[in-house]
């Protein structure tokens, strides 16, 4: 959420985003032309896309499907479905604890 003392007005942000989307230029190149940090402009584009239920940049370019899940989500699902994950996790913990004991570093679970 923009702060009240932001140096860029909401109108200027929206105009910049619309220009990027209409011109098919990259947010990074437009940011460079305008002398604005590229992360700032990319954030404006991301926020605009989310507010307007538009596909993300990756989805629009076909890099990522809208329903594609991350590796982290897949690992979590596997852990929930496969009881062997519990055993593996416990083995990792015990191995790590043994290595930490040897190195003298404390360990937390």
N, C-alpha and C positions, 0 to 999 in steps of 0.2 A: 504494500500500500504506500503510495507516495506521501512524503511528508509535506507539511504546509509551506515549508521554506524551500521547496524544490526549485531549481533554476529552470526547469522545463515545464511548461504548462501542459495540462492534459490535452489541450487542443493540438499543441505542437507535437506531442507524442503520437497522437492518433494520426495526424497528417503524415508524419514520418513513416509510421507502420503501413498506412494505406499506400504510400508511395512505393515502399519496398514490395508489398504484395502485388501491386498493379504493374510495376516495372519489371518484376522478376529479378531484380538486382539482389545481391546478398546483403543481409543486415550488416555484415562486417564492412563491406565496401562503402555502403552508404554512411555508416558511422565514421569511417575514416574521412570521407569527403566532407562531412559536417564537423569534424573535429570533436566528436563525442566518443567516449569509451565504447568499444564494441560490445562489451558485456552489458552495458546499460541498454543499448538499442536492441540487442538480442532478447533481453528481458522484456522490453516493451512488446516485441513481436510475440513472444511466448504468451504473455498475459492477454494480449488482444485475441490471439487464437483461442485460448481457453474460454475467455468471456463470451466469445461469439460461436462457440461449439464448432470450431474449425479443426481440421486435422493438424497434428503437430508437423513441424518441418520434416522430420524423419518419415512420418506417415505420408505426407504429401509427395515426397520424393521416392516413395516405395522402398525405403530403407527398412522400415519397421511396419508390420501390420498392426492395426488398431488393437486387435485382441492378443497380440504377442506378449508373452510374459517374460520377465527377466529370469536370469539364471538363479538369482537369489530366491525368487518365488518358486521355481521348480524344485530347488533343494529343500525348501520348507515343506512343500507338498509331499516330497518323497519321505521326509522325516516323519510326517504325520501318518503316512500310509504304510511305511515299512518299519517294523519293530527292530530290524537289524541296525537302523540308524542310531538307536539308543545305545546299543552295545558299542558301535563304532565311536560314538561321542564319548562314552565312558572310557574306552581304550585310549582315545586321544588325550583325555584329561589326565589319566594315570601316567601315560608316557610323558606328558608335559611336566607333571608334578615330579616325576623321577628325575628328569633332566634339570628342572629348577633346583631340586634338592642338591644335585651334584654341583651345580654352578653357584649355589648359595643365594640365589634370588628368591624372594618370597612369591607365592602363587595364591591367586584368589579364584574362587569358582563363582 
